[in-house]
């Protein structure tokens, strides 16, 4: 999941600090997610999906395709 979140952030051109602010999360938590040290909750996945303007299911399928 972390790789998918990182790739989407880069694709959309956000710095991790910018994205963290948009998500209402700390930059360190976003970094932990992107480095697979933590797994996102459903609430956090919802936030990412909204920021990236996609359905949560699309986000999950993208992450699965990278495994």
BELHU-V411791 format. One record per pair of residues at least 6 apart in sequence whose C-alpha atoms are under 7 Angstrom apart, sorted by the first residue. I is the first residue (numbers start at 1). J is the second residue. If there is no record, write none. Layout:
# BELHU-V411791
i & j
I & J
I & J
This chain:
# BELHU-V411791
i & j
1 & 63
2 & 33
2 & 34
2 & 35
2 & 36
3 & 34
4 & 62
4 & 63
5 & 34
6 & 34
16 & 27
16 & 30
17 & 27
20 & 26
20 & 27
20 & 30
23 & 47
23 & 48
32 & 38
33 & 39
33 & 40
45 & 56
46 & 56
49 & 55
49 & 56
49 & 59
